[in-house]
Amino acid sequence: MTEFFTEFWSNFTRPENIVGHIAYVLLITSMLMRSMNWLRALAILSGAISATFYFTLADYVSMFWEALFSLVNAGQLLILQIENRRGTFSEDEDLFIKTCLPDIERAHARKLVKLGAWTEVGEDTVLITEDTCPENLKFIVRGAAHVTRDARTLGKVGPGDFLGEMSYLTNQTASATVTTSETVRYLAFNRHRLKAHLERNSEVRHALEASFNRNLVTKLAKSNETPQPAR
């Protein structure tokens, strides 16, 4: 065993292998990046260094595959940049993205926004009914609504708040009723279509679920500030 590690370390530390080590370190680092831009950029650099390394060894087959790896990532990076610059977001869309997907590439955020439907309803509209499973996950961008359970007021919700997120996550019925107290505009996602989309986009799913947690903390703080009626 000692001989094995001695030989391994001797080969590992050879000067001619340093370039290969750098390429692999860059490739592994790229996999740790949350930003797709950085992931692609580091992958391109790793492939380019590897291709150069194999060229010096006259291993042209490996050089070809490493060069192709870099070219594919360069093409994907170009497509991502084009999608990120295509069009602009409305004020309501921008609020949703800044609140829920602040660190996600705008191209991926745009796809999620397009999955939803913008809806505006008037005062005294029931958005969520307690003890039922909401068909849609809603995100309020304008207006306000009050939350009740057994006719007892629990709190209020407004811009930046989700409705139905706990039912979405747990597949359980809603624990409270939400009724608008003024005109409300919201972005609604069909729960089944949303889950299918997020299963294919884990980065977006993690960001959205993190925003659920942040919003839950905000709601709890609001409910603690709401005066409770005397019994």
C-alpha positions as CSV (number, residue, x, y, z in Angstrom):
1,M,0.0,0.0,0.0
2,T,2.8,2.4,0.8
3,E,4.4,1.7,-2.6
4,F,1.1,2.5,-4.3
5,F,0.7,5.9,-2.6
6,T,4.4,6.7,-3.2
7,E,4.0,6.0,-6.9
8,F,0.7,7.8,-7.0
9,W,2.1,10.9,-5.4
10,S,5.2,10.8,-7.7
11,N,3.0,10.7,-10.8
12,F,0.5,13.2,-9.4
13,T,3.2,15.9,-8.8
14,R,5.0,15.5,-12.1
15,P,5.4,19.0,-13.7
16,E,3.9,17.8,-17.0
17,N,0.6,16.9,-15.2
18,I,0.1,20.3,-13.6
19,V,-1.8,21.7,-16.6
20,G,-4.2,18.7,-16.4
21,H,-4.7,19.3,-12.7
22,I,-5.6,22.9,-13.4
23,A,-8.1,21.8,-16.1
24,Y,-9.9,19.4,-13.7
25,V,-9.9,21.9,-10.8
26,L,-11.7,24.4,-13.1
27,L,-14.2,21.7,-14.3
28,I,-15.0,20.7,-10.7
29,T,-15.3,24.4,-9.7
30,S,-17.7,25.0,-12.6
31,M,-20.0,22.3,-11.2
32,L,-20.2,24.2,-7.9
33,M,-21.3,27.5,-9.5
34,R,-24.9,28.6,-9.0
35,S,-24.7,31.0,-11.9
36,M,-25.0,29.4,-15.3
37,N,-22.8,32.1,-16.8
38,W,-19.9,31.2,-14.5
39,L,-20.5,27.5,-14.9
40,R,-20.3,27.8,-18.7
41,A,-17.3,30.1,-18.6
42,L,-15.2,27.9,-16.3
43,A,-16.2,24.8,-18.3
44,I,-15.0,26.5,-21.5
45,L,-11.7,27.5,-19.9
46,S,-11.3,23.9,-18.5
47,G,-11.9,22.4,-22.0
48,A,-9.5,24.9,-23.7
49,I,-6.7,24.1,-21.2
50,S,-7.3,20.4,-21.6
51,A,-7.3,20.6,-25.4
52,T,-4.0,22.5,-25.3
53,F,-2.6,19.9,-22.9
54,Y,-3.5,17.0,-25.1
55,F,-2.1,18.8,-28.1
56,T,1.3,19.0,-26.5
57,L,1.1,15.2,-25.9
58,A,0.1,14.7,-29.6
59,D,-3.1,13.0,-28.3
60,Y,-5.3,14.5,-31.0
61,V,-8.4,12.4,-30.3
62,S,-8.6,13.7,-26.7
63,M,-7.8,17.2,-28.0
64,F,-10.7,17.0,-30.4
65,W,-13.2,16.0,-27.7
66,E,-12.0,18.6,-25.3
67,A,-12.2,21.3,-28.0
68,L,-15.7,20.1,-28.9
69,F,-16.7,20.3,-25.2
70,S,-15.5,23.9,-25.1
71,L,-17.3,24.8,-28.3
72,V,-20.6,23.4,-27.1
73,N,-20.4,25.3,-23.8
74,A,-19.4,28.5,-25.7
75,G,-22.5,28.0,-27.9
76,Q,-24.8,27.5,-24.8
77,L,-23.3,30.6,-23.2
78,L,-24.0,32.7,-26.3
79,I,-27.6,31.4,-26.4
80,L,-28.0,32.3,-22.7
81,Q,-26.7,35.8,-23.2
82,I,-29.0,36.4,-26.1
83,E,-32.0,35.1,-24.0
84,N,-31.0,37.3,-21.1
85,R,-31.0,40.4,-23.3
86,R,-34.2,39.6,-25.2
87,G,-37.1,41.9,-24.2
88,T,-37.7,43.6,-20.9
89,F,-39.9,42.8,-17.9
90,S,-42.9,44.7,-16.8
91,E,-43.0,46.3,-13.4
92,D,-45.1,43.4,-12.0
93,E,-42.9,40.8,-13.5
94,D,-39.8,42.6,-12.2
95,L,-41.3,42.5,-8.6
96,F,-41.9,38.8,-8.8
97,I,-38.3,38.1,-10.1
98,K,-36.6,40.4,-7.6
99,T,-38.6,38.9,-4.7
100,C,-38.5,35.2,-5.7
101,L,-35.6,34.6,-8.1
102,P,-33.0,37.3,-7.4
103,D,-30.0,35.1,-8.3
104,I,-31.5,33.2,-11.2
105,E,-30.5,33.9,-14.8
106,R,-33.1,36.2,-16.4
107,A,-33.7,33.7,-19.2
108,H,-34.8,31.0,-16.7
109,A,-36.8,33.6,-14.8
110,R,-38.6,34.6,-18.0
111,K,-39.6,31.0,-18.7
112,L,-41.1,30.7,-15.2
113,V,-43.0,34.0,-15.5
114,K,-44.5,32.9,-18.8
115,L,-45.8,29.8,-17.1
116,G,-48.1,31.9,-14.9
117,A,-51.2,33.8,-15.7
118,W,-51.8,37.4,-14.6
119,T,-55.2,38.0,-12.9
120,E,-56.9,41.0,-11.3
121,V,-59.9,40.7,-9.0
122,G,-62.1,43.1,-7.1
123,E,-62.8,43.6,-3.4
124,D,-64.4,40.7,-1.4
125,T,-63.1,38.0,-3.8
126,V,-62.2,34.7,-2.1
127,L,-58.7,33.7,-3.3
128,I,-58.1,30.7,-1.1
129,T,-60.8,28.7,0.8
130,E,-59.8,26.9,4.0
131,D,-60.0,23.1,4.1
132,T,-59.7,22.9,0.3
133,C,-56.7,22.2,-1.9
134,P,-55.9,25.3,-4.1
135,E,-55.5,24.6,-7.8
136,N,-53.2,27.5,-8.2
137,L,-50.2,29.0,-6.4
138,K,-50.6,32.8,-6.3
139,F,-48.1,35.6,-5.9
140,I,-49.6,39.1,-5.1
141,V,-48.1,42.1,-6.8
142,R,-50.7,44.7,-5.9
143,G,-53.5,45.1,-3.4
144,A,-54.3,43.5,-0.1
145,A,-56.3,40.7,1.4
146,H,-57.2,39.4,4.9
147,V,-56.6,35.9,6.2
148,T,-59.2,34.2,8.4
149,R,-59.8,30.8,10.0
150,D,-63.3,29.9,11.3
151,A,-64.2,33.6,10.8
152,R,-61.4,34.7,13.0
153,T,-58.9,37.2,11.5
154,L,-55.3,35.9,11.5
155,G,-53.6,38.6,9.5
156,K,-53.2,40.3,6.2
157,V,-51.3,39.7,3.0
158,G,-50.1,42.0,0.2
159,P,-47.5,42.6,-2.5
160,G,-44.7,40.1,-2.3
161,D,-46.8,37.4,-0.5
162,F,-47.6,33.9,-1.8
163,L,-51.0,32.3,-1.4
164,G,-51.3,28.5,-1.3
165,E,-47.6,27.8,-1.0
166,M,-47.9,25.4,2.0
167,S,-50.6,23.4,0.2
168,Y,-48.4,23.3,-2.9
169,L,-45.5,22.0,-0.9
170,T,-47.4,19.5,1.2
171,N,-50.4,18.6,-1.0
172,Q,-52.6,19.3,2.0
173,T,-55.7,21.5,2.2
174,A,-55.4,25.2,3.0
175,S,-55.5,26.1,6.7
176,A,-57.2,29.5,6.2
177,T,-59.4,31.5,3.9
178,V,-58.0,34.6,2.0
179,T,-60.4,37.3,0.9
180,T,-59.5,40.5,-0.9
181,S,-60.0,43.8,0.9
182,E,-59.4,45.8,-2.2
183,T,-58.5,45.2,-5.9
184,V,-55.7,42.6,-6.1
185,R,-53.5,41.7,-9.0
186,Y,-51.6,38.4,-8.8
187,L,-49.6,35.9,-10.8
188,A,-51.1,32.4,-10.7
189,F,-49.4,29.1,-11.4
190,N,-51.2,25.9,-12.0
191,R,-49.7,23.6,-9.4
192,H,-49.3,20.6,-11.7
193,R,-47.7,22.6,-14.6
194,L,-45.4,24.4,-12.1
195,K,-44.2,21.1,-10.4
196,A,-43.5,19.6,-13.8
197,H,-41.5,22.7,-14.8
198,L,-39.5,22.8,-11.5
199,E,-38.6,19.1,-11.7
200,R,-36.7,19.9,-14.9
201,N,-35.1,23.1,-13.4
202,S,-33.7,22.3,-10.0
203,E,-32.0,25.7,-9.7
204,V,-35.2,27.6,-10.1
205,R,-37.0,25.2,-7.8
206,H,-34.5,25.8,-5.0
207,A,-34.8,29.5,-5.4
208,L,-38.6,29.5,-5.4
209,E,-38.7,27.2,-2.3
210,A,-36.3,29.5,-0.5
211,S,-38.6,32.4,-1.3
212,F,-41.5,30.4,0.2
213,N,-39.5,30.2,3.5
214,R,-38.7,33.9,3.5
215,N,-42.3,34.8,2.9
216,L,-43.5,32.4,5.6
217,V,-41.3,34.2,8.1
218,T,-42.7,37.6,7.0
219,K,-46.3,36.3,7.3
220,L,-45.6,35.0,10.8
221,A,-44.2,38.4,11.8
222,K,-47.3,40.2,10.3
223,S,-49.7,37.8,12.1
224,N,-48.0,38.5,15.5
225,E,-48.6,42.2,14.9
226,T,-52.3,41.8,14.1
227,P,-54.5,42.5,17.1
228,Q,-56.6,39.4,18.0
229,P,-60.3,39.9,18.9
230,A,-61.3,39.3,22.5
231,R,-62.9,36.0,23.3
